[in-house]
Amino acid sequence: MVNYRCTAACRHCLYACSPTRRAGYLSREVMREICRLLRKGGIGSVHIGGGEPFLDFEESLKYY
């Protein structure tokens, strides 16, 4: 989960994501550590989740 913001507020949402949730993403340090561990474990692909992980696409690019 990279954030809990979403353009919708579905009643069935497991994480209660919505447009009113606090903006923000995982810190760069946390994301790098997650990526390091994934590579170390030989993981070749991963699902990026969140309210809407690419709601701020430019911010998301900062992690790569």
Biopython code that builds the backbone (N, CA, C, O; Angstrom):
import numpy as np
from Bio.PDB.StructureBuilder import StructureBuilder

atoms = [
    (1, "MET", "N", (0.849, -1.170, 0.000)),
    (1, "MET", "CA", (0.000, 0.000, 0.000)),
    (1, "MET", "C", (0.895, 1.234, 0.000)),
    (1, "MET", "O", (1.611, 1.492, 0.968)),
    (2, "VAL", "N", (0.851, 1.973, -1.063)),
    (2, "VAL", "CA", (1.681, 3.184, -1.134)),
    (2, "VAL", "C", (0.967, 4.413, -0.589)),
    (2, "VAL", "O", (1.612, 5.395, -0.221)),
    (3, "ASN", "N", (-0.370, 4.363, -0.536)),
    (3, "ASN", "CA", (-1.153, 5.460, 0.034)),
    (3, "ASN", "C", (-2.584, 4.980, 0.276)),
    (3, "ASN", "O", (-2.941, 3.857, -0.078)),
    (4, "TYR", "N", (-3.378, 5.828, 0.872)),
    (4, "TYR", "CA", (-4.780, 5.487, 1.131)),
    (4, "TYR", "C", (-5.742, 6.471, 0.485)),
    (4, "TYR", "O", (-6.912, 6.537, 0.860)),
    (5, "ARG", "N", (-5.256, 7.230, -0.475)),
    (5, "ARG", "CA", (-6.128, 8.167, -1.201)),
    (5, "ARG", "C", (-6.649, 7.492, -2.458)),
    (5, "ARG", "O", (-5.963, 6.680, -3.081)),
    (6, "CYS", "N", (-7.864, 7.841, -2.814)),
    (6, "CYS", "CA", (-8.499, 7.267, -3.997)),
    (6, "CYS", "C", (-9.534, 8.268, -4.491)),
    (6, "CYS", "O", (-10.018, 9.099, -3.723)),
    (7, "THR", "N", (-9.866, 8.188, -5.757)),
    (7, "THR", "CA", (-10.868, 9.098, -6.304)),
    (7, "THR", "C", (-12.285, 8.666, -5.949)),
    (7, "THR", "O", (-13.240, 9.411, -6.172)),
    (8, "ALA", "N", (-12.421, 7.471, -5.400)),
    (8, "ALA", "CA", (-13.734, 6.959, -5.001)),
    (8, "ALA", "C", (-13.731, 6.666, -3.498)),
    (8, "ALA", "O", (-12.673, 6.649, -2.869)),
    (9, "ALA", "N", (-14.880, 6.441, -2.941)),
    (9, "ALA", "CA", (-15.009, 6.062, -1.534)),
    (9, "ALA", "C", (-15.991, 4.898, -1.453)),
    (9, "ALA", "O", (-17.094, 5.037, -0.924)),
    (10, "CYS", "N", (-15.582, 3.772, -1.974)),
    (10, "CYS", "CA", (-16.450, 2.592, -2.036)),
    (10, "CYS", "C", (-16.721, 2.039, -0.642)),
    (10, "CYS", "O", (-15.797, 1.884, 0.156)),
    (11, "ARG", "N", (-17.964, 1.747, -0.352)),
    (11, "ARG", "CA", (-18.324, 1.216, 0.965)),
    (11, "ARG", "C", (-17.661, -0.126, 1.223)),
    (11, "ARG", "O", (-17.408, -0.471, 2.377)),
    (12, "HIS", "N", (-17.374, -0.884, 0.183)),
    (12, "HIS", "CA", (-16.789, -2.211, 0.352)),
    (12, "HIS", "C", (-15.256, -2.195, 0.448)),
    (12, "HIS", "O", (-14.642, -3.252, 0.587)),
    (13, "CYS", "N", (-14.636, -1.019, 0.377)),
    (13, "CYS", "CA", (-13.175, -0.932, 0.378)),
    (13, "CYS", "C", (-12.595, -1.462, 1.688)),
    (13, "CYS", "O", (-12.932, -0.971, 2.766)),
    (14, "LEU", "N", (-11.745, -2.440, 1.592)),
    (14, "LEU", "CA", (-11.124, -3.058, 2.750)),
    (14, "LEU", "C", (-10.263, -2.075, 3.544)),
    (14, "LEU", "O", (-10.136, -2.212, 4.761)),
    (15, "TYR", "N", (-9.673, -1.086, 2.870)),
    (15, "TYR", "CA", (-8.748, -0.160, 3.512)),
    (15, "TYR", "C", (-9.348, 1.217, 3.776)),
    (15, "TYR", "O", (-8.644, 2.113, 4.243)),
    (16, "ALA", "N", (-10.616, 1.398, 3.492)),
    (16, "ALA", "CA", (-11.302, 2.677, 3.692)),
    (16, "ALA", "C", (-10.606, 3.817, 2.959)),
    (16, "ALA", "O", (-10.491, 4.925, 3.484)),
    (17, "CYS", "N", (-10.149, 3.543, 1.761)),
    (17, "CYS", "CA", (-9.514, 4.583, 0.933)),
    (17, "CYS", "C", (-10.581, 5.557, 0.455)),
    (17, "CYS", "O", (-11.730, 5.172, 0.237)),
    (18, "SER", "N", (-10.201, 6.811, 0.294)),
    (18, "SER", "CA", (-11.145, 7.807, -0.188)),
    (18, "SER", "C", (-10.414, 9.096, -0.529)),
    (18, "SER", "O", (-9.237, 9.245, -0.200)),
    (19, "PRO", "N", (-11.098, 10.030, -1.189)),
    (19, "PRO", "CA", (-10.484, 11.324, -1.510)),
    (19, "PRO", "C", (-10.170, 12.153, -0.261)),
    (19, "PRO", "O", (-9.373, 13.088, -0.331)),
    (20, "THR", "N", (-10.778, 11.826, 0.868)),
    (20, "THR", "CA", (-10.548, 12.607, 2.082)),
    (20, "THR", "C", (-9.390, 12.095, 2.926)),
    (20, "THR", "O", (-9.020, 12.729, 3.915)),
    (21, "ARG", "N", (-8.815, 10.958, 2.551)),
    (21, "ARG", "CA", (-7.680, 10.422, 3.317)),
    (21, "ARG", "C", (-6.455, 11.308, 3.131)),
    (21, "ARG", "O", (-6.329, 12.004, 2.123)),
    (22, "ARG", "N", (-5.561, 11.280, 4.099)),
    (22, "ARG", "CA", (-4.334, 12.080, 4.071)),
    (22, "ARG", "C", (-3.508, 11.745, 2.832)),
    (22, "ARG", "O", (-3.310, 10.580, 2.487)),
    (23, "ALA", "N", (-3.034, 12.796, 2.177)),
    (23, "ALA", "CA", (-2.174, 12.607, 1.010)),
    (23, "ALA", "C", (-0.796, 12.181, 1.484)),
    (23, "ALA", "O", (-0.383, 12.517, 2.595)),
    (24, "GLY", "N", (-0.098, 11.456, 0.661)),
    (24, "GLY", "CA", (1.259, 11.057, 1.003)),
    (24, "GLY", "C", (1.554, 9.654, 0.529)),
    (24, "GLY", "O", (0.651, 8.844, 0.317)),
    (25, "TYR", "N", (2.806, 9.388, 0.370)),
    (25, "TYR", "CA", (3.271, 8.091, -0.097)),
    (25, "TYR", "C", (4.243, 7.514, 0.917)),
    (25, "TYR", "O", (4.666, 8.201, 1.847)),
    (26, "LEU", "N", (4.595, 6.248, 0.733)),
    (26, "LEU", "CA", (5.666, 5.668, 1.533)),
    (26, "LEU", "C", (6.905, 6.533, 1.368)),
    (26, "LEU", "O", (7.105, 7.152, 0.323)),
    (27, "SER", "N", (7.725, 6.572, 2.391)),
    (27, "SER", "CA", (8.957, 7.346, 2.262)),
    (27, "SER", "C", (9.886, 6.678, 1.252)),
    (27, "SER", "O", (9.796, 5.474, 1.013)),
    (28, "ARG", "N", (10.750, 7.449, 0.682)),
    (28, "ARG", "CA", (11.709, 6.931, -0.289)),
    (28, "ARG", "C", (12.557, 5.822, 0.333)),
    (28, "ARG", "O", (12.841, 4.818, -0.319)),
    (29, "GLU", "N", (12.959, 5.999, 1.579)),
    (29, "GLU", "CA", (13.791, 5.008, 2.264)),
    (29, "GLU", "C", (13.052, 3.676, 2.430)),
    (29, "GLU", "O", (13.626, 2.610, 2.208)),
    (30, "VAL", "N", (11.791, 3.745, 2.817)),
    (30, "VAL", "CA", (11.001, 2.525, 2.987)),
    (30, "VAL", "C", (10.824, 1.830, 1.645)),
    (30, "VAL", "O", (10.968, 0.611, 1.556)),
    (31, "MET", "N", (10.513, 2.592, 0.602)),
    (31, "MET", "CA", (10.331, 1.996, -0.718)),
    (31, "MET", "C", (11.623, 1.341, -1.217)),
    (31, "MET", "O", (11.585, 0.253, -1.790)),
    (32, "ARG", "N", (12.745, 1.989, -1.004)),
    (32, "ARG", "CA", (14.029, 1.394, -1.422)),
    (32, "ARG", "C", (14.308, 0.096, -0.682)),
    (32, "ARG", "O", (14.781, -0.873, -1.275)),
    (33, "GLU", "N", (14.015, 0.077, 0.612)),
    (33, "GLU", "CA", (14.240, -1.143, 1.398)),
    (33, "GLU", "C", (13.328, -2.271, 0.916)),
    (33, "GLU", "O", (13.760, -3.420, 0.821)),
    (34, "ILE", "N", (12.090, -1.955, 0.616)),
    (34, "ILE", "CA", (11.169, -2.965, 0.084)),
    (34, "ILE", "C", (11.708, -3.510, -1.236)),
    (34, "ILE", "O", (11.727, -4.723, -1.445)),
    (35, "CYS", "N", (12.145, -2.622, -2.123)),
    (35, "CYS", "CA", (12.689, -3.060, -3.418)),
    (35, "CYS", "C", (13.942, -3.903, -3.233)),
    (35, "CYS", "O", (14.134, -4.896, -3.935)),
    (36, "ARG", "N", (14.795, -3.511, -2.292)),
    (36, "ARG", "CA", (16.013, -4.277, -2.030)),
    (36, "ARG", "C", (15.664, -5.697, -1.579)),
    (36, "ARG", "O", (16.261, -6.667, -2.046)),
    (37, "LEU", "N", (14.711, -5.808, -0.686)),
    (37, "LEU", "CA", (14.310, -7.125, -0.187)),
    (37, "LEU", "C", (13.656, -7.973, -1.274)),
    (37, "LEU", "O", (13.861, -9.185, -1.328)),
    (38, "LEU", "N", (12.872, -7.336, -2.134)),
    (38, "LEU", "CA", (12.257, -8.069, -3.239)),
    (38, "LEU", "C", (13.322, -8.626, -4.184)),
    (38, "LEU", "O", (13.256, -9.786, -4.593)),
    (39, "ARG", "N", (14.304, -7.787, -4.524)),
    (39, "ARG", "CA", (15.395, -8.254, -5.397)),
    (39, "ARG", "C", (16.182, -9.378, -4.734)),
    (39, "ARG", "O", (16.510, -10.378, -5.373)),
    (40, "LYS", "N", (16.481, -9.208, -3.456)),
    (40, "LYS", "CA", (17.235, -10.209, -2.711)),
    (40, "LYS", "C", (16.498, -11.546, -2.710)),
    (40, "LYS", "O", (17.120, -12.607, -2.771)),
    (41, "GLY", "N", (15.175, -11.485, -2.642)),
    (41, "GLY", "CA", (14.362, -12.696, -2.642)),
    (41, "GLY", "C", (14.092, -13.257, -4.019)),
    (41, "GLY", "O", (13.418, -14.279, -4.149)),
    (42, "GLY", "N", (14.611, -12.602, -5.060)),
    (42, "GLY", "CA", (14.421, -13.093, -6.420)),
    (42, "GLY", "C", (13.041, -12.829, -6.986)),
    (42, "GLY", "O", (12.629, -13.475, -7.950)),
    (43, "ILE", "N", (12.329, -11.893, -6.401)),
    (43, "ILE", "CA", (10.983, -11.565, -6.875)),
    (43, "ILE", "C", (11.089, -10.783, -8.174)),
    (43, "ILE", "O", (11.775, -9.762, -8.230)),
    (44, "GLY", "N", (10.420, -11.249, -9.214)),
    (44, "GLY", "CA", (10.509, -10.620, -10.523)),
    (44, "GLY", "C", (9.396, -9.642, -10.828)),
    (44, "GLY", "O", (9.515, -8.834, -11.750)),
    (45, "SER", "N", (8.310, -9.702, -10.066)),
    (45, "SER", "CA", (7.211, -8.774, -10.294)),
    (45, "SER", "C", (6.489, -8.552, -8.967)),
    (45, "SER", "O", (6.589, -9.356, -8.040)),
    (46, "VAL", "N", (5.767, -7.447, -8.904)),
    (46, "VAL", "CA", (5.065, -7.104, -7.671)),
    (46, "VAL", "C", (3.825, -6.282, -8.013)),
    (46, "VAL", "O", (3.820, -5.522, -8.981)),
    (47, "HIS", "N", (2.783, -6.441, -7.214)),
    (47, "HIS", "CA", (1.564, -5.654, -7.377)),
    (47, "HIS", "C", (1.710, -4.397, -6.528)),
    (47, "HIS", "O", (1.929, -4.492, -5.321)),
    (48, "ILE", "N", (1.592, -3.235, -7.132)),
    (48, "ILE", "CA", (1.657, -1.982, -6.392)),
    (48, "ILE", "C", (0.236, -1.568, -6.084)),
    (48, "ILE", "O", (-0.550, -1.282, -6.988)),
    (49, "GLY", "N", (-0.089, -1.538, -4.808)),
    (49, "GLY", "CA", (-1.442, -1.209, -4.394)),
    (49, "GLY", "C", (-1.501, 0.090, -3.618)),
    (49, "GLY", "O", (-0.489, 0.728, -3.330)),
    (50, "GLY", "N", (-2.662, 0.432, -3.312)),
    (50, "GLY", "CA", (-2.886, 1.657, -2.559)),
    (50, "GLY", "C", (-4.305, 2.085, -2.794)),
    (50, "GLY", "O", (-5.067, 1.387, -3.463)),
    (51, "GLY", "N", (-4.664, 3.196, -2.266)),
    (51, "GLY", "CA", (-5.958, 3.742, -2.632)),
    (51, "GLY", "C", (-5.963, 3.834, -4.139)),
    (51, "GLY", "O", (-6.733, 3.149, -4.811)),
    (52, "GLU", "N", (-5.122, 4.663, -4.654)),
    (52, "GLU", "CA", (-4.859, 4.794, -6.089)),
    (52, "GLU", "C", (-3.369, 5.102, -6.189)),
    (52, "GLU", "O", (-2.972, 6.261, -6.067)),
    (53, "PRO", "N", (-2.531, 4.075, -6.412)),
    (53, "PRO", "CA", (-1.086, 4.256, -6.353)),
    (53, "PRO", "C", (-0.533, 5.289, -7.323)),
    (53, "PRO", "O", (0.516, 5.878, -7.059)),
    (54, "PHE", "N", (-1.208, 5.518, -8.427)),
    (54, "PHE", "CA", (-0.684, 6.464, -9.406)),
    (54, "PHE", "C", (-1.494, 7.761, -9.473)),
    (54, "PHE", "O", (-1.485, 8.456, -10.488)),
    (55, "LEU", "N", (-2.192, 8.076, -8.380)),
    (55, "LEU", "CA", (-2.944, 9.319, -8.311)),
    (55, "LEU", "C", (-2.014, 10.516, -8.500)),
    (55, "LEU", "O", (-2.398, 11.531, -9.083)),
    (56, "ASP", "N", (-0.792, 10.381, -7.999)),
    (56, "ASP", "CA", (0.246, 11.392, -8.216)),
    (56, "ASP", "C", (1.414, 10.676, -8.892)),
    (56, "ASP", "O", (2.400, 10.322, -8.246)),
    (57, "PHE", "N", (1.287, 10.470, -10.194)),
    (57, "PHE", "CA", (2.256, 9.680, -10.952)),
    (57, "PHE", "C", (3.669, 10.236, -10.841)),
    (57, "PHE", "O", (4.625, 9.469, -10.719)),
    (58, "GLU", "N", (3.816, 11.550, -10.881)),
    (58, "GLU", "CA", (5.144, 12.169, -10.783)),
    (58, "GLU", "C", (5.805, 11.820, -9.447)),
    (58, "GLU", "O", (7.007, 11.557, -9.405)),
    (59, "GLU", "N", (5.045, 11.815, -8.373)),
    (59, "GLU", "CA", (5.587, 11.434, -7.066)),
    (59, "GLU", "C", (6.030, 9.977, -7.079)),
    (59, "GLU", "O", (7.076, 9.644, -6.521)),
    (60, "SER", "N", (5.251, 9.111, -7.706)),
    (60, "SER", "CA", (5.592, 7.701, -7.778)),
    (60, "SER", "C", (6.904, 7.473, -8.509)),
    (60, "SER", "O", (7.665, 6.576, -8.147)),
    (61, "LEU", "N", (7.178, 8.273, -9.532)),
    (61, "LEU", "CA", (8.412, 8.108, -10.300)),
    (61, "LEU", "C", (9.656, 8.403, -9.489)),
    (61, "LEU", "O", (10.738, 7.926, -9.831)),
    (62, "LYS", "N", (9.533, 9.165, -8.436)),
    (62, "LYS", "CA", (10.690, 9.518, -7.604)),
    (62, "LYS", "C", (11.311, 8.300, -6.929)),
    (62, "LYS", "O", (12.467, 8.350, -6.508)),
    (63, "TYR", "N", (10.563, 7.217, -6.822)),
    (63, "TYR", "CA", (11.059, 6.031, -6.136)),
    (63, "TYR", "C", (11.882, 5.114, -7.030)),
    (63, "TYR", "O", (12.495, 4.166, -6.540)),
    (64, "TYR", "N", (11.906, 5.377, -8.321)),
    (64, "TYR", "CA", (12.572, 4.444, -9.230)),
    (64, "TYR", "C", (13.816, 5.000, -9.825)),
    (64, "TYR", "O", (14.480, 4.323, -10.610)),
]
sb = StructureBuilder()
sb.init_structure("model")
sb.init_model(0)
sb.init_chain("A")
sb.init_seg("    ")
for serial, (resi, resn, name, xyz) in enumerate(atoms, 1):
    if name == "N":
        sb.init_residue(resn, " ", resi, " ")
    sb.init_atom(name, np.array(xyz, "f"), 0.0, 1.0, " ", f" {name:<3s}", serial, name[0])
structure = sb.get_structure()
